[in-house]
Amino acid sequence: MNKIEEAELIKSVEAGEWTSVADLASMKERLAKAAAETALKDYRINVRISKRDVEALKTKALEEGIPYQTLVTSILHKYVTGRIIEKKEKTSA
């Protein structure tokens, strides 16, 4: 989280935009289960990818401070869950 995001979060909390969870223990249990299922990596795939793309992934991962394999897994997960959407190219009419 960068400083801008942090400032926005603080502002949101101070503005009263957050509410308490009714059953915190149940919510923690549900979220812990979801996190465990999301983090479970029980399948291996092999993919051939260009050296240029691997180097770019390693650079991005280094900037984020995470291993590049973790970055690849995160990108794939976000894509299949709809949190990353492919940009459609604009066509001239």
C-alpha positions in Angstrom: 0.0 0.0 0.0 1.4 3.3 -1.0 1.1 6.6 0.9 -1.7 7.9 -1.2 -3.8 4.8 -0.7 -3.0 4.9 3.0 -4.1 8.5 3.3 -7.4 7.7 1.4 -8.0 4.8 3.8 -7.4 7.0 6.9 -9.7 9.7 5.5 -12.4 7.0 4.8 -12.2 5.7 8.3 -12.3 9.1 9.9 -15.3 10.0 7.7 -17.2 7.1 9.3 -17.5 5.1 6.1 -16.7 1.9 7.9 -19.0 -0.2 10.1 -18.3 -3.0 12.5 -18.9 -6.6 11.6 -21.9 -8.1 13.5 -20.3 -11.5 14.1 -16.5 -10.9 14.0 -15.5 -14.5 15.0 -17.7 -16.0 12.2 -16.4 -13.5 9.7 -12.7 -14.2 10.6 -13.4 -18.0 10.3 -15.0 -17.5 6.8 -12.2 -15.2 5.6 -9.5 -17.6 6.9 -11.1 -20.5 5.1 -11.3 -18.5 1.9 -7.7 -17.4 2.2 -6.5 -20.9 2.8 -8.5 -22.2 -0.2 -7.1 -19.4 -2.4 -3.5 -19.9 -1.3 -3.7 -23.7 -1.8 -1.4 -24.4 -4.7 -2.0 -28.1 -5.5 -1.5 -28.1 -9.2 1.6 -27.5 -11.4 1.6 -26.3 -15.0 4.5 -25.8 -17.4 4.3 -22.8 -19.8 6.7 -21.7 -22.5 7.2 -18.0 -22.4 9.5 -15.6 -24.1 12.7 -14.6 -22.4 11.7 -10.9 -22.7 8.4 -11.5 -20.9 10.1 -13.5 -18.1 12.7 -10.7 -17.6 9.8 -8.1 -17.6 8.0 -10.2 -15.0 11.1 -10.5 -12.9 11.6 -6.7 -13.0 8.0 -6.0 -12.0 8.2 -8.6 -9.2 11.4 -7.0 -7.9 9.6 -3.6 -7.9 6.8 -5.2 -5.8 9.3 -7.1 -3.6 7.9 -10.5 -4.3 9.1 -13.6 -6.2 8.2 -13.6 -9.9 6.4 -16.9 -9.7 4.1 -15.3 -7.0 3.5 -12.4 -9.3 2.6 -14.7 -12.2 0.2 -16.7 -9.9 -1.4 -13.5 -8.7 -1.9 -12.2 -12.2 -3.5 -15.4 -13.3 -5.8 -15.6 -10.3 -6.9 -12.0 -10.8 -7.6 -12.7 -14.4 -9.7 -15.8 -13.9 -11.7 -14.2 -11.1 -12.5 -11.2 -13.3 -10.4 -8.6 -11.4 -8.2 -8.1 -14.5 -10.0 -7.5 -17.8 -8.4 -7.4 -21.2 -8.4 -4.0 -22.8 -10.3 -3.9 -26.1 -8.5 -2.0 -28.8 -10.3 1.1 -30.1 -11.2 0.8 -33.7 -11.7 3.8 -36.0 -15.1 4.0 -37.6 
